[in-house]
Amino acid sequence: MWRFSVWVVVKSKFIEIYDTTLRDGAQGMRVNFSLQDKISLTLKLDEFGIPFIEGGWPFSNPKDEEYFKAMKEYPLRQAKIVAFGSTRRKNVKAENDENLNAIIKCDVEYAAIVGKSWILHVKEVLRAKRRENLDMIYDSISYLRSHGIKVIFDAEHFYDGYKEDPEYAVKVLEAAREAGAERLVLCDTNGGALTHEIYEITKKIREKFGDIIGVHCHNDSGLAVANSLMAVMAGAMHVQGTFNGIGERCGNADLCQIIPALEIKMGYKALNSTSNSLKDLKRLSTFVYNLMGMEPNPYQPYTGQYAFAHKAGLHSDGVMKVSRAYEHIDPELVGNERFIAVSEVSGRSAIAYRAKKLGLSLDENDAIVLKVLRMVKELEAAGKIFDEADGSLYLLILKTMNKYKPHFEVLSWIVTSRASKAGVRSICDVKLKVKDKIVTSIAEGVGPVHAQDLALIKALKSEYPDLEKISLINYRVSIVGKSMGTASVVRVLIEFKGDGEYWTTIGSSANILEASMEALTEGYEYYLHRRETS
């Protein structure tokens, strides 16, 4: 038998952040963490200052079960590891439920138990009676509490359940609280609730149950972050989410957006850290993307590569005069940086800014800046872009300043590819002029661009041996549009790495190999000029 008792505490300025990247996030498509990935991310989250880290569902798979065993070997600074599970099965006693006993075997201080709060799920999914579901919730939490485990109760589909049958949804929370749950988490599991609904319902629940309410939002309506913050405004003191918003379907609420919003804009403390660990936010976001084997979202708020990028001339000029004119926060607060792009819509201030970043001192009123700007506009109209290609922009500025001295000249080249049973191989034959000497070389690669690259290095390495230190780390092709009758102009971007520096160059042509050779050539010229300058 259960009874409800009111439990109220004074509201704290601390908002509990509960990370479920390793469990709910891992349920996202194309996300698959290894055991070592889970351990590594746990240690990073602990160092960052996340108070609660949901490690996984031990009953669901052997890897999660092994995770909780492995984590015993890693003392954490401050975080609490949470084991996830569901309420006992219908017609099974709590002490006989394998799912609950798997949590107990994990020997954790905290467990998160998910239970049904929408009558639709009770009737159609569990095929249970109203009272049966309440008893399943009460029994499961009571059983874990009897083993000394603190319980966070996730009321699944709570907002949908409340809108359909508010009386029953509240009874679910009452059962969980009476059984000893320390947190009652309201879940927008389908991600369909709108912001005003989240606020109104959360406020009513907060008034009834006090300062123990949490929120768990999904992003199916694109509102997971907004809904989470609105729940905090309504009195929630515990927020669940994932890094980069990964998770089922459209994902979960993105902690990379929630945490800085709480700390910087709303006056709450969200991290258990004495240091200014918020500056590690971008780095941690990138770390999670790397674990997933995915490219970071460059447009992600706060942490994306372009989150503080300015391209239009009006914006670039304004932000350099008064940063808050076009930036909602200082990017350094979250470990990011401002980026002023150079493009056909840029102004003189953008050219001057990028030049200084590249080590070239130019004033925006300098006639050279205006000349570079005109050339950028002409070249972009012909298919090139410079907002990412810093290497090519650097060379363009040098040429305009009459400081460019080519280290070599490509006189001719030919690439052939041959298919056989052993596979396809490509051969490049190149002729260069290097310091008044004619040099030829032939190289074989796995593809035509690889062959071009090897042939260039082979011809240049006797004069410039340091070029062998350079690696090509990215190659991108896009079609710009029609030119020369019916032929499409191809744009090639190549990213290089050498001596701890990264740079990108661009080539464009109706011929993809000609565009590739142009980008390769500029990539090596950039390196040689920069080395001489440094």
Long-range contacts (C-beta under 8 A, 24 or more apart in sequence): 2-134, 2-138, 2-174, 2-175, 2-178, 2-179, 3-178, 4-174, 4-177, 4-178, 5-177, 5-178, 6-209, 6-210, 7-177, 7-209, 7-210, 7-212, 8-210, 8-211, 9-210, 9-211, 9-212, 10-211, 11-211, 11-235, 11-237, 12-211, 12-237, 13-267, 13-268, 13-269, 14-237, 14-268, 14-269, 14-270, 15-232, 15-237, 15-238, 15-239, 15-262, 15-268, 15-269, 15-270, 16-51, 16-52, 16-183, 16-214, 16-237, 16-238, 16-239, 17-50, 17-51, 17-52, 17-239, 17-241, 17-255, 17-258, 17-259, 17-270, 17-271, 18-51, 18-52, 18-54, 18-82, 18-152, 18-185, 18-214, 18-238, 18-239, 18-240, 18-241, 19-45, 19-50, 19-52, 19-53, 19-54, 19-240, 19-241, 19-242, 19-243, 19-255, 20-54, 20-84, 20-216, 20-240, 20-241, 20-242, 20-247, 20-252, 21-45, 21-242, 21-243, 21-246, 21-255, 21-288, 22-53, 22-54, 22-55, 22-56, 22-67, 23-54, 23-55, 23-56, 23-57, 23-64, 23-84, 24-54, 24-240, 24-242, 24-247, 24-248, 24-252, 25-242, 25-243, 25-246, 25-247, 25-252, 26-56, 26-246, 27-247, 27-248, 28-246, 28-247, 28-248, 28-251, 30-292, 30-294, 31-246, 31-292, 32-292, 33-291, 33-292, 34-63, 35-63, 35-66, 35-67, 35-70, 37-291, 38-63, 38-67, 39-67, 39-70, 39-71, 39-74, 40-291, 41-287, 41-288, 41-291, 42-71, 42-74, 42-76, 42-79, 42-81, 43-74, 43-76, 44-284, 44-287, 45-79, 45-284, 46-76, 46-77, 46-78, 46-79, 47-77, 47-277, 48-271, 48-273, 48-277, 48-280, 48-281, 48-284, 49-78, 49-271, 49-272, 49-273, 49-277, 50-79, 50-255, 50-271, 50-272, 51-78, 51-79, 51-80, 51-272, 52-79, 52-80, 52-82, 52-110, 52-152, 53-79, 53-80, 53-81, 53-82, 54-82, 54-83, 54-84, 54-112, 55-81, 55-82, 55-83, 55-84, 56-83, 56-84, 57-83, 57-84, 57-85, 58-83, 58-84, 58-85, 58-102, 58-103, 58-105, 58-106, 59-85, 59-98, 59-99, 59-102, 59-103, 65-102, 65-105, 65-106, 68-106, 68-107, 68-108, 69-106, 72-107, 78-272, 78-273, 79-272, 80-109, 80-110, 81-108, 81-109, 81-110, 82-108, 82-110, 82-111, 82-112, 82-152, 83-108, 83-110, 83-111, 83-112, 84-111, 84-112, 84-114, 85-111, 85-112, 85-113, 85-114, 86-113, 86-114, 86-115, 86-140, 87-113, 87-114, 87-115, 87-116, 87-136, 87-137, 87-139, 87-140, 88-136, 88-139, 88-140, 88-143, 89-136, 90-126, 90-127, 90-128, 90-132, 90-136, 93-139, 94-139, 94-140, 94-142, 94-143, 95-143, 97-140, 97-143, 100-140, 100-143, 100-144, 103-144, 103-149, 104-144, 104-147, 104-149, 108-149, 109-149, 109-150, 110-149, 110-150, 110-151, 110-152, 111-144, 111-149, 111-150, 111-151, 111-152, 112-151, 112-152, 112-153, 112-154, 112-185, 113-137, 113-140, 113-141, 113-144, 113-151, 113-152, 113-153, 113-154, 113-176, 113-181, 114-153, 114-154, 114-156, 114-187, 115-140, 115-153, 115-154, 115-155, 115-156, 115-172, 115-176, 116-156, 116-157, 116-161, 116-172, 117-155, 117-156, 117-157, 117-158, 117-161, 117-162, 117-168, 117-169, 117-172, 117-173, 117-187, 118-156, 118-157, 118-158, 118-160, 118-161, 118-164, 118-165, 118-169, 119-161, 119-164, 119-165, 119-168, 120-157, 120-160, 120-161, 120-164, 121-156, 121-157, 121-161, 130-168, 133-172, 134-171, 134-172, 134-175, 135-175, 137-172, 137-175, 137-176, 137-179, 138-175, 138-176, 138-178, 138-179, 139-179, 140-179, 141-176, 141-179, 141-180, 141-181, 142-179, 142-180, 145-179, 145-180, 150-182, 151-176, 151-179, 151-180, 151-181, 151-182, 152-181, 152-182, 152-183, 152-185, 152-214, 152-238, 153-177, 153-181, 153-183, 153-184, 153-185, 154-185, 154-187, 154-216, 154-240, 155-184, 155-185, 155-186, 155-187, 156-187, 156-189, 157-187, 157-189, 157-190, 158-186, 158-187, 158-188, 158-189, 158-201, 159-186, 159-187, 159-188, 159-193, 159-197, 159-198, 159-201, 160-188, 160-189, 160-190, 160-192, 160-193, 162-201, 162-205, 163-197, 163-201, 170-205, 170-208, 173-205, 173-209, 177-209, 177-212, 182-212, 183-212, 183-213, 183-214, 183-238, 184-209, 184-212, 184-213, 184-214, 185-213, 185-214, 185-215, 185-216, 185-238, 185-240, 186-213, 186-214, 186-215, 186-216, 186-231, 186-236, 187-215, 187-216, 187-217, 188-215, 188-216, 188-217, 188-218, 188-224, 188-227, 189-216, 189-218, 190-218, 190-220, 191-217, 191-218, 191-219, 191-220, 191-221, 191-223, 191-224, 191-249, 191-250, 192-220, 192-221, 193-217, 193-221, 193-223, 193-227, 194-221, 194-223, 195-223, 195-226, 195-227, 195-230, 198-227, 198-230, 198-231, 198-234, 199-230, 199-231, 199-233, 199-234, 200-234, 202-230, 202-231, 202-234, 202-235, 202-236, 203-234, 203-235, 206-234, 206-235, 206-236, 207-235, 211-235, 211-237, 212-237, 212-238, 213-237, 213-238, 214-238, 214-239, 214-240, 215-239, 215-240, 216-240, 216-241, 216-252, 216-253, 217-241, 217-252, 217-253, 218-247, 218-248, 218-249, 218-250, 218-251, 218-252, 218-253, 219-245, 219-247, 219-250, 219-251, 219-252, 219-253, 219-254, 220-249, 220-250, 222-250, 224-251, 224-252, 224-253, 224-254, 225-253, 225-254, 225-257, 225-258, 225-261, 227-253, 228-253, 228-258, 229-258, 229-261, 229-262, 229-266, 232-262, 232-266, 232-268, 239-270, 243-284, 243-285, 243-288, 244-285, 244-288, 244-289, 244-296, 244-297, 244-300, 246-288, 246-292, 254-300, 254-301, 256-281, 256-285, 256-300, 256-301, 256-302, 256-303, 257-301, 257-302, 260-302, 260-329, 260-333, 260-334, 264-329, 264-333, 265-329, 278-333, 278-334, 278-335, 279-332, 279-333, 279-334, 279-335, 280-335, 281-334, 281-335, 282-334, 282-335, 282-336, 283-335, 302-329, 302-334, 302-336, 303-334, 303-335, 303-336, 304-336, 305-339, 306-339, 307-331, 307-336, 308-336, 308-337, 308-338, 308-339, 309-338, 309-339, 309-340, 309-341, 309-387, 310-338, 310-339, 310-340, 310-341, 310-350, 311-341, 311-343, 311-345, 311-346, 311-350, 311-387, 312-345, 312-346, 313-345, 313-346, 313-347, 313-348, 313-349, 313-350, 314-347, 316-340, 316-341, 316-346, 316-347, 316-349, 316-350, 316-353, 317-347, 317-349, 317-350, 320-349, 320-353, 341-386, 341-387, 342-376, 342-386, 342-387, 342-393, 343-376, 343-380, 343-385, 343-386, 343-387, 344-376, 344-377, 344-380, 344-381, 346-373, 346-376, 347-373, 348-373, 351-376, 351-397, 354-390, 354-393, 355-397, 357-390, 358-390, 358-393, 358-394, 358-397, 359-530, 359-533, 360-394, 360-397, 360-398, 360-401, 362-397, 368-397, 368-400, 368-401, 371-400, 372-396, 372-397, 372-400, 375-400, 382-489, 382-508, 383-480, 383-481, 383-483, 383-489, 383-491, 383-508, 384-491, 384-506, 384-508, 385-491, 385-506, 386-506, 388-493, 388-504, 388-506, 389-493, 389-504, 389-505, 389-506, 390-503, 390-504, 391-496, 391-503, 391-504, 391-505, 391-522, 391-523, 391-526, 392-504, 392-505, 392-506, 392-519, 392-522, 392-526, 394-503, 394-526, 394-529, 394-530, 395-505, 395-522, 395-525, 395-526, 395-529, 398-529, 404-529, 406-525, 407-434, 407-435, 407-464, 407-524, 407-525, 407-528, 407-529, 408-432, 408-433, 408-434, 408-435, 408-459, 408-460, 408-463, 408-524, 408-525, 409-433, 410-517, 410-521, 411-438, 413-452, 413-455, 413-517, 415-448, 415-451, 415-452, 415-513, 417-447, 417-448, 426-450, 426-451, 427-451, 428-452, 428-454, 428-455, 429-455, 430-455, 430-456, 430-459, 432-456, 432-459, 432-460, 434-459, 434-460, 434-463, 435-463, 448-513, 448-516, 449-475, 449-513, 449-516, 449-520, 452-513, 452-516, 452-517, 452-520, 453-520, 456-520, 456-521, 456-524, 460-524, 464-524, 464-528, 466-527, 466-531, 467-524, 467-527, 467-528, 469-498, 469-499, 470-496, 470-497, 470-498, 470-523, 470-524, 470-527, 471-496, 471-497, 471-498, 472-496, 472-523, 473-497, 473-502, 474-504, 475-516, 477-512, 480-508, 483-510, 484-510, 490-515, 491-515, 492-516, 492-518, 492-519, 493-519, 494-519, 494-520, 494-523, 496-523, 496-526, 496-527, 498-527, 499-531, 501-530, 503-527, 503-530
